[in-house]
Amino acid sequence: MIIKPQDLKYFCVEEFVYEDLYTRLGDYSLSLVNWRIILTVMQLREFFGLPIYLNTWKWEGKHQYRGLRPMHIYEDPRTGTKFDRRSCHLFGLALDFSIKGMPSDEVRKALIKHRYLFPHIHRMEHDTNGWTHIDCKGEFKPEIVMFNAI
C-alpha cells in the first residue's frame, strides 16, 4: 500500500520525518515511512477524536525525531534524548506521539483494551511519560508486546 501526502487526513508529511530529510526530499520523504504506522496514527486520531502531536519542528517546536530518524543521530540536540541504535524509528516502523489532554498511561490502556482495532501496533514502550511509542516491528500477535527501551 502506498500512502501519498494528499491521503494524510489530520497530518502533514513534515510530522513523520525529520527536518533535514524533508528539506532534501520534500513530500517524497513520506515514502520512507512504513504505510502501516501512518495508517495506524490516522486511525488513532479518528478513534480518540483528539489532536495527536508528532514532529513539531515545522512550527518551531522541539520535536523532529518522533517518526523516521536518521541513522547517524544518537541524541536529539534539541531535547537531549538518547536514541537506541536498533530503534524501529530508523526504518520508518515507529512513532512517538502525544494526544492532547490524555496522559500516556491512559493512551496505552486504551490501545491494549481496543487492540483489535489497531492490528498494526505490534509493540509499545512501557513507562513513557508525556508520550506514547508504538511500532509495527514483527508479526501480528493477539496481544501488544510491551518493552522497555535502553
C-alpha positions as CSV (number, residue, x, y, z in Angstrom):
1,M,0.0,0.0,0.0
2,I,1.2,3.5,-0.8
3,I,0.1,6.5,1.2
4,K,0.5,9.8,-0.6
5,P,0.7,13.2,1.1
6,Q,-2.8,14.1,-0.1
7,D,-4.0,11.0,1.8
8,L,-2.9,12.3,5.2
9,K,-6.0,13.3,7.0
10,Y,-5.2,15.4,10.0
11,F,-1.4,15.3,9.4
12,C,1.3,16.6,7.0
13,V,4.4,14.9,5.7
14,E,6.7,17.0,8.0
15,E,5.2,15.4,11.1
16,F,6.5,12.0,10.1
17,V,10.1,12.9,9.1
18,Y,13.0,14.9,10.4
19,E,13.7,18.4,9.1
20,D,16.9,17.7,7.1
21,L,15.3,14.8,5.3
22,Y,12.2,16.9,4.4
23,T,14.5,19.8,3.2
24,R,16.3,17.4,0.9
25,L,13.4,15.2,-0.4
26,G,10.2,17.2,0.3
27,D,7.0,15.2,0.2
28,Y,8.9,12.2,-1.3
29,S,10.3,11.6,2.2
30,L,7.0,10.1,3.2
31,S,7.7,7.1,1.1
32,L,10.4,6.1,3.6
33,V,7.9,5.7,6.4
34,N,6.1,2.4,6.6
35,W,2.4,2.7,5.5
36,R,1.2,0.6,8.5
37,I,2.4,3.2,11.0
38,I,1.0,6.1,9.0
39,L,-2.4,4.3,8.7
40,T,-2.4,3.5,12.4
41,V,-1.8,7.1,13.6
42,M,-4.7,8.2,11.3
43,Q,-6.9,5.5,12.9
44,L,-5.8,6.6,16.3
45,R,-6.8,10.2,15.5
46,E,-10.3,9.0,14.5
47,F,-10.6,6.7,17.5
48,F,-9.7,9.3,20.2
49,G,-11.2,12.3,18.4
50,L,-8.4,14.5,19.8
51,P,-5.4,16.2,18.2
52,I,-2.3,14.0,18.0
53,Y,1.1,15.6,18.1
54,L,4.1,14.0,16.2
55,N,7.0,16.1,15.0
56,T,6.6,19.8,15.6
57,W,9.7,21.2,14.0
58,K,7.7,22.8,11.2
59,W,6.0,25.1,13.7
60,E,9.3,25.9,15.6
61,G,8.6,23.0,18.1
62,K,11.2,20.9,19.8
63,H,10.3,17.5,18.3
64,Q,11.8,16.3,15.0
65,Y,12.6,12.7,15.7
66,R,9.3,11.3,16.7
67,G,8.9,9.5,13.4
68,L,11.7,8.5,11.0
69,R,15.1,9.1,12.4
70,P,18.5,9.4,10.6
71,M,20.9,6.5,11.1
72,H,23.7,8.8,12.3
73,I,21.9,10.7,15.1
74,Y,22.0,9.0,18.6
75,E,20.9,12.0,20.6
76,D,18.4,14.8,19.9
77,P,20.4,18.0,20.2
78,R,17.2,20.0,21.0
79,T,15.9,17.8,23.8
80,G,19.0,15.7,24.9
81,T,17.0,12.5,24.4
82,K,19.2,9.5,23.7
83,F,18.2,7.0,20.9
84,D,18.7,3.3,20.6
85,R,20.8,2.4,17.6
86,R,18.5,-0.5,16.8
87,S,15.3,1.6,17.0
88,C,12.4,0.9,14.7
89,H,12.4,4.7,14.1
90,L,15.4,4.2,11.9
91,F,13.4,2.1,9.5
92,G,10.2,4.1,9.5
93,L,8.4,1.5,11.6
94,A,7.7,3.5,14.8
95,L,6.2,6.7,16.0
96,D,6.2,8.6,19.3
97,F,3.2,10.8,19.8
98,S,1.1,12.7,22.4
99,I,-2.6,13.1,22.4
100,K,-4.0,16.4,23.6
101,G,-5.2,16.2,27.2
102,M,-4.5,12.5,27.6
103,P,-1.8,11.0,29.9
104,S,0.3,8.4,28.1
105,D,-0.7,5.7,30.6
106,E,-4.4,6.2,29.6
107,V,-3.4,6.0,25.9
108,R,-1.6,2.7,26.5
109,K,-4.5,1.3,28.4
110,A,-7.0,2.3,25.7
111,L,-4.8,0.7,23.0
112,I,-4.5,-2.5,24.9
113,K,-8.2,-2.6,25.6
114,H,-9.1,-2.0,22.0
115,R,-6.2,-3.9,20.5
116,Y,-8.4,-5.5,17.8
117,L,-9.0,-2.0,16.2
118,F,-5.2,-1.5,15.7
119,P,-3.8,-4.6,14.2
120,H,-0.6,-2.9,13.0
121,I,0.5,-1.9,16.5
122,H,2.8,-4.8,17.4
123,R,4.8,-3.2,20.2
124,M,4.5,-0.4,22.8
125,E,7.1,1.0,25.1
126,H,6.4,0.8,28.9
127,D,6.5,3.7,31.3
128,T,6.8,6.7,28.9
129,N,5.7,10.0,30.4
130,G,4.1,12.6,28.2
131,W,4.3,10.5,25.0
132,T,3.4,7.1,23.7
133,H,5.7,4.8,21.5
134,I,4.1,2.4,19.0
135,D,5.7,0.3,16.3
136,C,4.9,-2.3,13.7
137,K,8.0,-4.4,14.1
138,G,7.4,-8.1,13.7
139,E,4.3,-10.1,13.1
140,F,0.8,-9.6,14.4
141,K,0.1,-11.2,17.8
142,P,-3.1,-11.3,19.8
143,E,-1.5,-9.1,22.4
144,I,0.7,-6.0,22.0
145,V,4.3,-6.7,23.1
146,M,5.3,-4.2,25.9
147,F,9.0,-3.4,26.1
148,N,11.5,-1.0,27.9
149,A,13.9,1.0,25.8
150,I,17.5,1.0,26.9
